Structure formats: structure tokens, C-alpha cells
């Protein structure tokens, strides 16, 4: 995932700890929610630490072995904020379990799906709605990308050797501090979209029954991820 970088002074944890971030409310909130969203953006088993799903920040300290105190202890009490993150994590786990395209074993090729309409198994999109170019990957000002996953013909097979077919998705990742407009890719990628996950909403639950036409601008909030199901 893309995370906006900045200088951070480290003062806690001993050993001149290089792993502590300041501005806990902003940066640690993004870090924890980003770990939950790795459940979507990583097709291999995601790595999460116990407590990530309930807002256990350790004060930004990733080197807590010398902290036998509240810094490293895991509290089982749920605040409103931790309930929200737990709900989001549970929603993502359920979606990942039900969607083979989000947990593929085969490597992506970035090529058109065999027998398809020209859309690729994996594609990356610019906020303008076009595919990313090589130059875009070196754009230091780019804070938003889209990741398209085509589920119509996965290269992995089922237990009896059968083809696996799933929905296709567009994951929009925005690490910037401001609202941004993201143009939804048009044909052959989709005929419309529907929001499945919106991390700006409580528990990641989007407004139900919302269809998003292709080419239309999608407003994405600060440090927000959106998962859209592709309709054809």
C-alpha cells in the first residue's frame, strides 16, 4: 500500500528506538487501518499482530520487548473506536474467505484474461481513469492508485481441477490528506460498479444499493480505501 512518508522523531522504547512515530492519532490510525486493509490488497496470507484488529497501537512502538507495561499489554476492553476497527477487520476476513480472487496462489501476469474482453488479470489505474504508466510509479506526488483484479478465469484450480470463477474488483487506495476525485475505468473493465467496502464508513459498511456508472468521478476521502465490485 502507499503510505505518505514524513520524518518522525523517535524517543521511546530505549536504544534510541528508530521505530516510534509521533502524531499518534493521525499516523497510527492510518497504520492500523492499513494493516486491516492488507487483507484485501495482499493475495498471500496477510501478517497481522494480535491486537491490530482492536486498535492496539503500542504508542507507535514496534520494538516493545523492553516495555512490560501498558505499552505492550493487550487490553480486551473495547472502545467505540476499537469496535469499529474490529468490525472492519471481520468484514474483510469474511470477504476474503468468500472471494478466491483475493487469495490467489498463482502469480499475476498483467495480461488480458484468456477468452475475455481485453481486461487484464491485474491492472493499476491512475485517478484520471487510465492505466498507470512506468513514469507514474516514480511520481512522488501521486497519492492514489486503483488495483483491478479480474476474477473471471483464475489460473488456480479447484480440488477437482475445475476452473475457478469469481467476481472482479477494483480497490482504490488513497493515502493523501485531502478529498480526491477518482475516475472509474470504463469498458472493457466494467459496465458499472458497486461499493463493497468503504473504510470511511463505520465498520467499513458502505451505503447499500449504490450503483456507480463507469467514467463517473468517485470522491475518495482522506486516507481511505474503497473496494468496488465490478458489474458487467
C-alpha positions in Angstrom: 0.0 0.0 0.0 1.0 3.6 -0.5 1.6 5.5 2.7 2.6 9.1 2.7 6.1 9.4 4.1 7.5 12.0 6.5 10.2 12.5 9.1 9.4 11.1 12.5 11.4 11.7 15.8 11.8 8.6 17.9 12.2 8.9 21.7 10.5 5.8 23.3 11.4 2.2 23.8 15.1 2.5 24.6 18.1 2.0 22.3 17.2 5.3 20.7 14.3 3.4 19.2 14.0 4.1 15.5 10.5 2.6 15.3 8.4 5.2 17.1 6.1 7.5 15.2 4.7 10.8 16.6 1.2 12.2 15.9 -0.4 9.0 17.2 -4.0 9.9 16.3 -3.2 10.5 12.6 -0.4 8.3 11.7 -1.1 5.3 13.9 -4.7 5.3 12.9 -3.7 5.1 9.3 -1.1 2.4 10.1 -3.6 0.1 11.9 -6.4 0.5 9.4 -3.8 -0.1 6.6 -2.9 -3.4 8.2 -6.5 -4.4 8.1 -6.8 -3.4 4.5 -3.8 -5.6 3.7 -6.4 -8.4 3.9 -7.6 -7.2 0.6 -4.5 -5.9 -1.2 -2.3 -9.0 -0.4 -3.4 -12.2 -2.2 -1.0 -14.2 0.0 -1.7 -14.7 3.7 -1.5 -11.3 5.4 0.6 -10.7 8.5 -1.2 -9.1 11.5 -0.2 -8.8 15.1 -2.6 -9.7 17.9 -4.4 -6.5 18.8 -4.2 -4.9 15.4 -7.9 -5.6 14.9 -8.8 -3.7 18.1 -6.6 -0.6 17.8 -3.7 -1.7 19.9 -1.1 0.9 18.9 1.7 0.3 21.4 2.1 4.1 21.2 3.8 3.6 17.8 6.5 1.4 19.4 7.4 -1.5 17.2 10.2 -2.5 19.5 8.3 -3.3 22.7 10.4 -6.1 24.2 11.6 -3.8 26.9 8.1 -2.5 27.7 6.4 -4.8 30.3 3.7 -2.3 30.8 0.6 -0.8 29.1 2.7 -0.2 26.0 2.8 -3.9 25.2 -0.1 -5.3 27.1 -3.2 -6.3 25.2 -6.5 -4.8 26.6 -9.6 -6.8 26.0 -11.8 -3.8 26.6 -13.5 -2.5 23.5 -13.9 1.2 23.0 -16.1 2.7 20.3 -13.1 3.1 18.1 -11.8 -0.4 18.6 -15.2 -1.9 17.9 -15.3 0.0 14.6 -11.9 -1.4 13.6 -12.8 -4.9 14.8 -16.0 -4.8 12.7 -14.0 -3.7 9.6 -11.5 -6.5 10.1 -14.2 -9.1 10.5 -15.9 -7.8 7.3 -12.6 -8.0 5.4 -11.9 -11.5 6.6 -15.4 -12.7 5.6 -15.0 -11.1 2.1 -11.5 -12.6 1.6 -12.8 -16.1 2.6 -15.7 -15.9 0.1 -13.7 -14.4 -2.8 -11.0 -16.6 -4.4 -9.7 -13.7 -6.5 -8.5 -12.0 -3.3 -6.4 -15.0 -2.2 -4.9 -16.5 -5.4 -1.9 -18.8 -5.3 -0.7 -18.2 -8.8 1.4 -15.2 -9.8 -0.3 -12.4 -11.8 0.7 -11.8 -15.4 -0.7 -8.4 -16.1 -2.1 -9.7 -19.4 -5.6 -10.0 -20.9 -7.7 -12.8 -19.4 -7.9 -15.7 -21.9 -11.2 -15.7 -23.7 -12.1 -12.4 -22.2 -12.8 -8.9 -23.5 -9.3 -7.4 -23.2 -9.2 -6.6 -19.5 -6.2 -7.9 -17.6 -5.9 -10.3 -14.7 -4.2 -7.4 -12.8 -4.1 -3.7 -13.7 -3.2 -0.5 -12.0 -5.1 2.7 -12.5 -4.4 6.5 -12.2 -7.0 8.7 -10.6 -7.8 10.0 -14.1 -9.1 6.6 -15.0 -6.3 5.4 -17.3 -3.8 2.7 -16.6 -0.6 3.6 -14.8 2.5 4.2 -16.9 6.0 3.4 -15.9 6.6 7.1 -15.2 3.6 7.2 -12.8 5.4 4.8 -10.5 8.1 7.4 -10.0 5.7 10.3 -9.4 6.4 11.4 -5.8 3.1 13.4 -5.7 0.9 10.5 -6.6 -1.1 9.5 -3.5 -3.9 7.5 -5.1 -4.0 4.3 -7.2 -6.5 1.7 -8.3 -5.8 -2.0 -8.3 -8.1 -4.1 -10.6 -8.4 -7.8 -10.1 -10.3 -9.9 -12.7 -11.9 -13.0 -11.2 -13.5 -14.5 -14.4 -10.8 -17.0 -15.1 -8.3 -17.6 -12.3 -5.2 -19.6 -13.1 -5.6 -21.7 -9.9 -7.9 -24.7 -10.0 -10.4 -26.2 -7.5 -9.9 -29.5 -5.7 -11.2 -31.5 -8.7 -9.3 -29.5 -11.2 -12.2 -27.3 -12.1 -12.0 -23.7 -13.2 -12.5 -21.1 -10.5 -14.7 -18.1 -11.4 -15.2 -15.2 -9.1 -16.3 -11.5 -9.1 -13.9 -8.9 -10.3 -12.9 -6.0 -8.1 -11.4 -2.5 -8.1 -9.5 -1.5 -5.0 -8.9 2.3 -4.7 -6.2 3.2 -2.3 -5.8 6.9 -1.2 -3.0 7.9 1.3 -3.4 11.7 0.8 -4.8 14.2 3.4 -7.4 15.7 1.1 -10.5 14.5 -0.8 -9.7 13.3 -4.3 -11.8 12.5 -7.4 -11.1 9.1 -8.9 -12.5 8.4 -12.4 -13.9 4.9 -12.6 -12.4 2.9 -15.5 -14.9 2.2 -18.4 -15.2 -0.7 -20.8 -13.8 -3.3 -21.1 -13.1 -3.1 -17.3 -16.7 -2.8 -16.2 -20.2 -1.6 -17.1 -20.8 -0.2 -13.6 -19.5 -0.7 -10.0 -20.9 -1.2 -6.6 -19.1 -0.3 -3.3 -18.4 -3.3 -1.1 -16.0 -1.8 1.5 -15.6 1.9 2.4 -13.1 2.5 5.2 -14.5 6.0 5.8 -17.8 4.4 7.0 -18.4 2.7 10.4 -17.1 -0.8 10.2 -16.3 -0.3 6.5 -20.0 -0.8 5.6 -21.0 1.3 2.5 -24.3 2.8 1.7 -26.4 -0.2 0.4 -27.7 -0.4 -3.2 -25.4 2.2 -4.7 -24.5 1.7 -8.4 -21.6 3.7 -9.7 -21.6 4.3 -13.5 -18.3 3.9 -15.5 -16.4 7.1 -16.2 -18.1 8.9 -13.3 -15.9 10.6 -10.6 -15.7 8.8 -7.3 -15.0 11.0 -4.3 -12.5 9.4 -2.0 -11.9 10.7 1.5 -8.5 11.3 3.2 -6.6 8.1 3.9 -9.4 6.0 2.7 -9.7 2.7 0.8 -12.7 1.7 -1.3 -13.3 -1.8 -2.6 -15.7 -1.8 -5.6 -17.3 -4.9 -7.1 -17.4 -4.9 -10.9 -20.7 -5.3 -12.7 -20.9 -6.5 -16.3 
